[in-house]
Amino acid sequence: MLATIVHALTVSPWAPYPLERILHPKLAEFTIHAAPLAPRAICELVGNAQRHAFATHIQLSVWCDDHTLHIQVDDNGIGAATMSDSQHFGLRSLRHQVAREKGNLNVRTRPGGGTRVALDLPLHDVDTSLAYSQS
């Protein structure tokens, strides 16, 4: 289950940073099959914020609407624009995988520091009654 992976990230003993999570209320009902790239993407994005951006606070938001799973990672780190090209390898790889899934990945460095990464992945074989809109 996707919710289990997200929960594991927030309670992991190796996570030396505060990770705030905002989750879809019915995320526990989603199987990894619904968005197979989601677990890897979450691990990559949260890991990047911690390892490369030196963030002291990370917020992970996961929600869905219609047939799309939305993942957003906000951090207060040094910003993606300050990272060297060699540090972008994982993100480049993820961008290619997201494109293959017909998804979208947007990375934005915010003025004053920090980065917001927004990832949209199409859901497969998901009951549309789980649709939820984040306010």
C-alpha positions in Angstrom: 0.0 0.0 0.0 1.2 3.5 -0.8 0.2 4.8 2.6 2.5 2.3 4.3 5.4 3.6 2.3 4.6 7.2 3.1 4.2 6.3 6.8 7.6 4.5 6.8 9.3 7.7 5.6 7.9 9.7 8.4 8.9 7.4 11.2 12.2 6.1 9.8 15.0 6.4 12.4 17.5 7.5 9.7 15.4 10.6 8.9 17.3 13.4 10.7 14.8 16.0 9.5 11.2 16.8 10.4 8.9 15.4 7.7 5.4 16.7 7.8 2.9 14.7 5.9 -0.5 15.7 4.5 -2.3 12.7 3.1 -5.4 11.9 1.1 -7.9 10.5 3.7 -8.4 7.3 1.7 -4.8 6.8 0.7 -4.7 3.5 2.6 -7.0 2.1 0.0 -4.6 2.8 -2.9 -2.5 -0.1 -4.0 0.9 0.5 -5.5 -0.5 -0.8 -8.8 -2.7 2.3 -9.0 0.4 4.5 -9.4 3.4 2.2 -9.6 6.0 4.9 -9.8 4.7 6.8 -6.7 6.8 4.9 -4.0 10.1 5.5 -5.9 9.2 9.1 -6.6 8.4 9.9 -3.0 11.6 8.3 -1.8 13.6 10.2 -4.4 12.0 13.6 -3.8 12.2 13.4 0.0 15.7 12.0 -0.1 16.8 14.8 -2.5 15.5 17.4 -0.1 17.4 15.9 2.8 20.7 14.9 1.1 21.2 17.6 -1.5 19.2 20.6 -0.4 20.1 20.3 3.3 16.5 21.0 4.3 15.6 21.2 7.9 11.9 20.9 7.2 10.2 18.9 4.5 6.4 18.8 3.8 5.1 15.8 1.8 1.5 16.2 0.5 -0.2 13.3 -1.3 -3.8 13.6 -2.7 -5.8 12.7 -5.8 -8.5 14.0 -8.0 -10.3 12.3 -10.9 -7.6 9.9 -12.2 -4.5 11.7 -11.1 -2.3 11.1 -8.0 -0.6 14.4 -6.9 2.6 14.3 -4.9 4.1 17.6 -3.6 7.3 18.0 -1.7 8.2 21.4 -0.2 11.4 22.0 1.6 13.3 24.9 3.2 16.7 23.9 1.8 19.2 25.7 -0.5 17.1 25.3 -3.6 17.5 23.1 -6.7 19.0 25.9 -8.7 22.1 25.9 -6.5 22.8 22.1 -7.0 25.5 21.0 -9.4 24.5 19.0 -12.6 25.9 15.8 -11.0 23.4 16.1 -8.2 20.5 16.1 -10.6 21.0 12.5 -11.9 18.2 11.0 -9.8 15.8 13.8 -10.7 16.6 13.4 -14.4 16.0 9.7 -14.2 12.7 10.3 -12.4 11.6 12.9 -15.0 12.1 10.3 -17.8 10.1 7.7 -15.9 7.3 10.2 -15.2 7.2 11.0 -18.9 6.8 7.3 -19.7 3.9 7.1 -17.4 2.3 10.2 -19.1 2.8 12.2 -15.9 4.2 15.6 -15.1 7.1 16.7 -12.9 7.7 20.4 -12.0 10.6 21.7 -9.9 10.5 25.2 -8.7 13.0 27.0 -6.4 11.2 29.5 -4.3 12.5 33.1 -3.7 14.4 33.2 -0.4 15.3 29.4 -0.6 13.5 26.2 -0.6 12.1 24.1 -3.4 8.7 22.8 -4.4 8.5 19.7 -6.5 5.0 18.9 -7.9 4.5 15.4 -9.4 1.3 14.3 -11.1 0.8 10.6 -12.0 -2.1 9.0 -13.8 -3.9 6.4 -11.7 -4.6 3.0 -13.2 -7.6 0.9 -12.2 -8.8 3.1 -9.4 -12.3 3.5 -8.2 -13.3 7.2 -9.0 -15.3 7.3 -5.8 -11.9 7.9 -4.1 -11.5 11.2 -5.9 -10.6 14.0 -3.5 -9.8 17.6 -4.0 -7.3 19.4 -1.8 -8.3 22.9 -0.7 
